Amino acid sequence: MPRAHCDARAPDAARQLARALGPGPFATIMLFVSPEADLDRLAASLPAAFGETPVIGCTTAGEIGASGYVEGEIVALGLPTGAFATDSLTIDLSRIDAQDLIGTMIRSRAALAGAHPGWHSEFAFLMVDGLSIREDELTAALGPGLGPMPLFGGSAGDGTRFLETFVLSNGAFRQGAAVLTLVRTSCRVKVFSLDHLVPTERRMVVTEADPANRIVRRINAEPAAREYARLLGKDPGQLTTFTFAAHPVVVRIGGKHHVRAIQRMAPNGDLVFFSAIDEGLVLTLAEPQDMAVHLEAALTGLSEGGTPAAILACDCILRRMEAQEKQRYGAVSALLRDHAVTGFSTYGEQMNSMHVNQTMTGVALYPPEENLEDARA
């Protein structure tokens, strides 16, 4: 799968990426863009660089490219028309119409299948404004329209600033929006979600919250940050972003644990979360395994039965932060490089009809010839 990268501040970034990707043709080109880029200039330069080829993308909390974890770059991935067909939908998050989305998705899936009846693999890729606080509502709305099509995605980032995040679609970077891309391919695919967290026996109950803004005010009827710190054996003044990354909380839904990561502590001692939170929710403290060891096993597992030609991944910013804090950054980055992972660090991840945190979601894309061999076996 052709991929490319360049300095995000390069005035001719789009031209550099187009030259490195090659002539294609491509069904879609994906760009993962450092917030250091001049977004307006980049958007204006896309038609001259890529012509009629659809270009989608988002801003990041760090990029994943040919050398693993990188920052200050634009990373591009091209899906060649010889093996991929795509249809992208821009969604206005200020008015999520579930019925309209479901109908559009069903028609799009049918059209892609009708145009390529010999291609049997499909997946959906979602990029969404990471500060919209609408990811949970959006994924719930999309779920009924997916059918058997697996969905994964990531929330656009803004480094560690948390000020403004953008998605790229139809030639412009947009806030308050999402871009959903349905993909039909002759490649064998495997959509996955992984995390390295193990639930403990330490539980707590959210007793006061502001769900609309993902804020927890009280845990176990005590001020939220103070009670969380007590359970960790820490002083509330010691709580940092790294503490939250190293000591996440999970909820049990449908027999599985899902991370509800803490973004930050507000000045008044409230805890602000990355995803949906509500009163009465039981939270369980989780402890991380060695991230590099876990990631190596997971990525190696994706190569059973054939090595992926590429892996497209959305990796939570908290994983990157934890890797830095625990001096595993180099090891994790090398694994991403060695397994040809391309993507970005996110403010949250999506998996089917759920919005989650502190995970890596993605798709492994296997060469078409392996797909044919599997079909004959």
C-alpha positions in Angstrom: 0.0 0.0 0.0 1.7 3.3 -1.1 2.4 5.7 1.8 4.3 8.9 2.1 5.2 11.6 4.6 6.6 15.2 4.6 7.2 18.1 7.0 3.8 19.5 7.9 5.1 23.0 7.5 6.4 22.5 4.0 4.8 25.0 1.6 4.5 22.4 -1.1 3.4 19.5 1.2 0.6 18.2 -1.1 2.9 18.1 -4.1 5.6 16.3 -2.1 3.1 13.7 -0.9 1.6 13.2 -4.4 5.1 12.6 -5.9 6.0 10.1 -3.2 2.7 8.2 -3.4 3.1 7.8 -7.2 0.6 8.2 -10.0 -2.0 5.7 -8.6 -4.8 5.7 -9.6 -6.2 5.8 -6.0 -9.8 5.2 -4.8 -9.0 7.4 -1.8 -6.0 9.1 -0.3 -5.9 9.6 3.5 -3.9 12.3 5.2 -3.0 12.4 8.9 -2.0 16.0 9.5 0.0 17.5 12.3 -1.8 20.6 13.8 1.4 22.5 12.9 0.3 22.5 9.3 -1.3 25.5 7.6 -4.6 23.8 7.0 -6.1 26.4 4.7 -3.0 26.3 2.4 -2.9 22.6 2.4 -6.6 22.2 1.5 -6.2 24.8 -1.3 -3.3 22.8 -2.8 -5.0 19.4 -2.9 -6.7 19.7 -6.3 -3.5 20.6 -8.1 -1.7 17.7 -6.4 -4.3 15.0 -6.5 -6.8 16.0 -9.2 -10.1 14.3 -8.9 -9.0 11.7 -6.4 -11.0 12.0 -3.1 -8.8 13.1 -0.2 -9.9 12.6 3.4 -8.1 13.1 6.7 -7.9 14.8 10.0 -5.6 16.6 12.4 -3.7 14.5 14.9 -2.3 14.2 18.4 0.8 12.7 16.7 1.3 10.7 13.5 2.3 7.1 12.8 4.4 6.8 9.7 7.3 4.8 8.1 9.5 5.3 11.1 6.9 4.7 13.8 5.8 7.5 16.1 6.4 10.9 14.5 5.4 14.5 15.1 5.2 17.5 13.0 4.5 15.6 9.8 1.7 14.8 7.3 1.4 11.1 6.7 -0.4 9.9 3.6 -1.8 6.5 2.7 -3.2 5.7 -0.8 -5.8 2.9 -1.5 -5.2 1.8 -5.1 -8.3 1.4 -7.4 -7.0 -2.0 -8.5 -8.0 -3.4 -5.1 -10.2 -0.8 -3.4 -13.5 1.0 -4.0 -14.7 3.7 -1.5 -17.5 6.0 -0.8 -17.1 8.9 1.8 -19.9 10.7 3.6 -19.4 14.0 5.4 -21.6 14.2 8.6 -22.6 17.4 10.3 -22.4 16.7 14.0 -24.8 19.5 14.9 -27.7 17.5 13.5 -27.2 13.7 13.5 -30.1 12.1 11.7 -29.9 8.4 12.4 -32.5 7.3 9.9 -31.0 9.4 7.1 -27.5 8.0 7.9 -28.8 4.4 8.0 -30.5 4.8 4.6 -27.4 6.4 3.1 -25.1 3.7 4.4 -27.3 0.8 3.2 -27.5 2.4 -0.3 -23.7 3.0 -0.4 -22.8 -0.5 0.7 -25.2 -2.0 -1.9 -23.7 0.2 -4.7 -20.1 -0.8 -3.8 -21.1 -4.5 -3.7 -22.9 -4.2 -7.0 -19.9 -2.5 -8.7 -17.5 -5.1 -7.4 -19.3 -8.4 -6.9 -16.1 -10.4 -6.9 -14.7 -8.4 -4.0 -16.0 -9.8 -0.7 -14.2 -7.8 2.0 -15.5 -4.5 3.5 -15.0 -2.1 6.4 -15.9 1.4 7.5 -13.4 4.0 8.6 -14.5 7.0 10.7 -12.7 10.2 11.5 -14.5 12.6 13.8 -13.9 16.0 15.4 -12.2 15.0 18.7 -13.6 18.0 20.7 -17.2 17.7 19.5 -18.3 15.5 22.4 -20.6 13.8 19.8 -18.7 10.6 19.2 -20.9 8.4 21.4 -24.1 9.6 19.8 -22.7 9.3 16.3 -21.4 5.7 16.7 -24.7 4.7 18.2 -26.5 6.2 15.2 -24.3 4.5 12.7 -24.5 1.0 14.2 -27.8 -0.1 12.7 -26.7 0.8 9.2 -23.5 -1.2 9.3 -24.9 -4.7 9.0 -22.0 -7.1 8.9 -19.6 -4.3 7.9 -17.1 -3.7 10.8 -16.3 -0.1 11.7 -13.3 1.4 13.4 -12.0 5.0 13.6 -10.4 7.8 15.6 -11.2 11.2 17.0 -9.1 14.0 15.4 -6.4 15.5 17.7 -4.6 18.8 18.4 -1.4 17.6 19.8 -1.7 18.0 23.6 -3.4 21.4 23.4 -7.1 20.3 23.2 -8.1 23.6 21.6 -9.4 22.8 18.0 -9.6 19.6 15.9 -10.5 19.2 12.3 -11.5 16.6 9.8 -10.8 16.9 6.0 -13.5 16.1 3.5 -14.7 17.6 0.2 -11.6 19.8 -0.1 -11.9 21.5 3.3 -10.9 21.1 6.9 -14.0 21.2 9.1 -14.9 21.4 12.8 -18.1 19.9 14.1 -18.0 17.2 11.5 -17.1 13.6 10.8 -16.1 11.8 7.6 -17.3 8.1 7.2 -15.6 6.1 4.5 -17.1 2.8 3.4 -14.5 0.5 1.7 -14.9 -2.5 -0.5 -11.8 -4.5 -1.4 -10.3 -7.6 -2.9 -7.9 -7.7 0.0 -8.5 -9.9 3.0 -9.0 -7.6 6.0 -9.1 -7.9 9.8 -10.6 -5.1 11.8 -9.2 -5.1 15.4 -9.2 -3.3 18.7 -6.6 -3.9 21.4 -5.5 -2.6 24.8 -3.0 -3.7 27.4 -5.2 -3.1 30.5 -6.2 -5.5 33.2 -9.1 -4.7 35.5 -8.4 -4.7 39.2 -10.7 -5.3 42.2 -10.8 -1.6 43.0 -14.2 -0.2 42.1 -16.0 3.2 42.5 -19.4 4.6 41.7 -20.1 7.9 39.9 -22.5 9.7 42.2 -22.7 13.1 40.5 -21.9 13.9 36.9 -22.6 16.2 34.0 -23.0 13.7 31.2 -23.4 16.3 28.4 -19.9 17.6 29.0 -18.4 14.3 30.2 -17.6 15.6 33.7 -17.6 13.6 36.9 -18.1 15.8 40.0 -18.3 13.1 42.7 -17.2 9.5 43.1 -18.4 7.5 46.1 -20.2 10.7 47.2 -16.7 12.4 47.6 -15.1 15.1 45.3 -14.1 13.1 42.2 -10.4 13.9 41.9 -9.8 13.5 45.7 -11.5 10.1 45.8 -9.7 8.9 42.6 -6.4 9.9 44.2 -7.3 8.2 47.4 -7.9 4.9 45.7 -4.5 5.3 44.0 -2.8 6.1 47.3 -1.8 9.6 45.9 -2.3 13.2 46.9 -4.8 15.0 44.5 -2.1 17.5 43.8 0.0 14.7 42.3 -2.6 14.0 39.6 -1.3 14.6 36.1 -2.1 13.5 32.5 0.5 10.8 33.0 -1.3 9.6 36.1 -4.5 9.2 34.2 -2.8 7.4 31.4 -1.1 5.0 33.8 -4.2 4.4 35.9 -7.3 4.3 33.7 -10.8 3.2 34.7 -13.0 0.7 32.8 -16.7 -0.1 32.6 -18.2 -3.5 32.0 -20.6 -3.5 29.0 -21.9 -6.6 27.3 -19.5 -8.9 29.1 -16.4 -6.9 28.2 -14.5 -4.1 29.8 -14.2 -0.8 27.9 -11.9 2.1 28.9 -13.4 5.4 30.1 -10.2 7.5 30.1 -9.8 10.6 32.1 -8.7 13.6 30.1 -7.8 16.1 32.8 -8.6 17.4 36.3 -10.6 20.7 36.3 -9.4 23.4 38.7 -12.4 22.7 41.0 -11.4 19.0 41.4 -13.9 17.6 38.8 -12.6 14.9 36.4 -13.2 15.5 32.7 -13.4 12.3 30.6 -12.7 11.5 27.0 -16.0 9.6 26.5 -19.5 9.1 27.8 -20.0 9.1 31.6 -23.1 9.1 33.7 -24.3 8.9 37.3 -24.6 5.4 38.7 -21.8 4.0 36.5 -19.5 1.6 38.2 -15.9 2.3 37.3 -13.1 -0.2 37.9 -9.5 0.8 38.1 -7.2 -1.0 35.6 -3.5 -1.6 35.6 -1.5 -1.7 32.4 0.7 -4.6 31.2 4.0 -3.8 29.5 2.7 -1.9 26.4 5.5 -3.0 24.1 5.3 -6.7 25.0 1.5 -6.7 24.6 1.7 -4.7 21.2 4.3 -7.1 19.8 2.1 -10.1 20.6 -1.0 -8.4 19.1 0.7 -7.3 15.9 2.5 -10.6 15.4 -0.9 -12.3 15.8 -2.2 -10.3 12.9 0.4 -12.0 10.7 -0.8 -15.5 11.4 -1.9 -16.9 8.0 -0.1 -14.1 6.1 1.7 -10.9 6.7 -0.4 -7.7 6.2 0.7 -5.4 3.4 -0.3 -2.5 5.6 -2.0 -1.7 8.9 -4.2 1.4 9.3 -4.5 2.3 12.9 -6.0 4.9 15.4 -3.9 4.9 18.6 -5.1 6.8 21.7 -2.9 9.8 22.7 -2.9 8.3 26.3 -1.0 5.2 24.9 1.7 7.5 23.4 1.9 9.4 26.7 2.2 6.3 28.7 4.9 5.0 26.4 6.9 8.2 27.0 6.4 8.2 30.8 7.5 4.5 31.1 10.4 4.8 28.7 8.8 2.4 26.2 8.3 5.0 23.5 11.3 3.8 21.4 10.2 0.1 21.7 6.6 0.8 20.7 7.6 3.1 17.9 9.9 0.4 16.5 7.1 -2.1 16.5 4.8 0.3 14.6 7.6 0.8 12.1 8.4 -2.9 11.7 4.8 -3.9 11.2 4.1 -1.2 8.6 1.5 0.6 10.7 0.2 3.9 9.4 -2.2 6.3 11.1 -2.4 8.8 14.0 -2.7 9.3 17.7 -6.3 10.2 18.7 -8.5 11.8 21.3 -10.6 8.7 21.3 -11.3 5.6 19.2 -14.4 4.1 17.6 -15.2 0.3 17.3 -18.4 -0.7 15.7 -21.2 1.1 17.6 -19.0 2.2 20.5 -16.7 5.2 21.3 -13.8 4.0 23.5 -10.5 5.3 24.9 -6.9 4.2 25.5 -7.1 1.5 22.8 -5.6 1.0 19.3 -8.3 0.3 16.7 -7.5 -0.5 13.1 -7.6 -2.7 10.1 -4.9 -5.1 8.8 -4.9 -5.2 5.0 -3.5 -8.3 3.4 -2.3 -8.6 -0.2 -5.0 -9.5 -2.8 -3.1 -12.6 -3.9 -3.3 -14.0 -0.4 -7.1 -13.4 -0.5 -7.3 -15.5 -3.6 -5.3 -18.3 -2.1 -7.6 -18.3 0.9 -10.6 -18.6 -1.4 -9.1 -21.6 -3.2 -8.1 -23.4 0.0 
